[in-house]
């Protein structure tokens, strides 16, 4: 087992954090990561306080007492939902906004650890000054919405000496070699997203998973194509999905059938396709980091973690 300040702080047994991907990081997926020793996360942005409690009931039951966390996007933040999450989760994490001591105080007041995902030295220092218990340094290789402009290892080399709190490495973590490189550069854990999109327990649409399996790092682009609902927020996706979206002439490309409701998805909108999506899935964002090279098939989350960690432990000996 690889013990670090992160595992000691959070209470998990291996230094892997699931990226809190909305609708993709389901309670089922997060619980599977927890049971395998990592920090399972769900994305909390689309929840009300009441529905957050329902999701955390499912996650808590599946996690079997292991710690878990919730991620929130600052532009869409509802403070009461953050407080509801902090009453149940071990970690509440924020992304895409200036670190706010008031939000951190709310999280601590409810008994959770506070974290902030950052893309620069200045943001990392601001997060520590705001009272965060750890920071997540996101390199430009990351899939989904990308905050920073530096390669992950360059960002880690710059951030680790400047903050006293543990640093988690995010962006392009898709192999044991990437895990080892991040830990060697001073990270206390790694954050993994793209590999888990293709997990058996993921909420991702099967066509999205198949597209990841067929892709490599050169098939990803950093773009602002899918900016309807969230403007001026660069994101890394598979090039083919951006091209399909731009080529479409439909006003709405798909629908999400969820909880008895049908939600139409406009062309160039932010939501990625899930199991509940019906329509032109190819024209929706297929978020993918450069770690997509590591996606070879659909596997259980526990197997993904074992493959990463066993090889990493061998290399670290």
Rosetta blueprint (number, residue, H / E / L):
1 X L
2 X L
3 X L
4 X L
5 X H
6 X H
7 X H
8 X H
9 X H
10 X H
11 X L
12 X L
13 X L
14 X L
15 X L
16 X E
17 X E
18 X E
19 X L
20 X L
21 X L
22 X L
23 X L
24 X L
25 X L
26 X L
27 X H
28 X H
29 X H
30 X H
31 X H
32 X H
33 X H
34 X H
35 X H
36 X L
37 X L
38 X L
39 X E
40 X E
41 X E
42 X E
43 X E
44 X L
45 X L
46 X L
47 X L
48 X L
49 X H
50 X H
51 X H
52 X H
53 X H
54 X H
55 X H
56 X H
57 X H
58 X H
59 X H
60 X H
61 X H
62 X H
63 X H
64 X L
65 X L
66 X L
67 X L
68 X E
69 X E
70 X E
71 X E
72 X E
73 X E
74 X H
75 X H
76 X H
77 X L
78 X L
79 X H
80 X H
81 X H
82 X H
83 X H
84 X H
85 X H
86 X H
87 X L
88 X L
89 X L
90 X L
91 X E
92 X E
93 X E
94 X E
95 X E
96 X L
97 X L
98 X L
99 X L
100 X L
101 X H
102 X H
103 X H
104 X H
105 X H
106 X H
107 X H
108 X H
109 X H
110 X L
111 X L
112 X L
113 X E
114 X E
115 X E
116 X E
117 X E
118 X E
119 X L
120 X L
121 X H
122 X H
123 X H
124 X H
125 X H
126 X H
127 X H
128 X H
129 X H
130 X L
131 X L
132 X L
133 X L
134 X E
135 X E
136 X E
137 X E
138 X E
139 X L
140 X L
141 X L
142 X L
143 X L
144 X E
145 X E
146 X L
147 X L
148 X L
149 X L
150 X L
151 X L
152 X H
153 X H
154 X H
155 X H
156 X H
157 X H
158 X H
159 X H
160 X H
161 X H
162 X H
163 X L
164 X L
165 X L
166 X E
167 X E
168 X E
169 X E
170 X E
171 X L
172 X L
173 X L
174 X L
175 X L
176 X H
177 X H
178 X H
179 X H
180 X H
181 X H
182 X H
183 X H
184 X H
185 X L
186 X L
187 X L
188 X L
189 X E
190 X E
191 X E
192 X E
193 X L
194 X H
195 X H
196 X H
197 X H
198 X L
199 X E
200 X L
201 X L
202 X L
203 X L
204 X E
205 X L
206 X H
207 X H
208 X H
209 X H
210 X H
211 X H
212 X H
213 X H
214 X H
215 X L
216 X L
217 X H
218 X H
219 X H
220 X E
221 X E
222 X E
223 X E
224 X L
225 X L
226 X L
227 X L
228 X E
229 X L
230 X L
231 X L
232 X L
233 X L
234 X L
235 X E
236 X E
237 X E
238 X E
239 X H
240 X H
241 X H
242 X H
243 X H
244 X H
245 X H
246 X H
247 X H
248 X L
249 X L
250 X L
251 X L
252 X E
253 X E
254 X E
255 X E
256 X E
257 X E
258 X E
259 X L
260 X L
261 X E
262 X E
263 X E
264 X E
265 X E
266 X E
267 X L
268 X L
269 X E
270 X L
271 X L
272 X L
273 X L
274 X E
275 X L
276 X L
277 X E
278 X E
279 X E
280 X L
281 X H
282 X H
283 X H
284 X L
285 X L
286 X L
287 X E
288 X L
289 X L
290 X H
291 X H
292 X H
293 X H
294 X H
295 X L
296 X L
297 X L
298 X L
299 X E
300 X L
301 X H
302 X H
303 X H
304 X H
305 X H
306 X H
307 X H
308 X H
309 X H
310 X H
311 X H
312 X H
313 X H
314 X H
315 X H
316 X H
317 X L
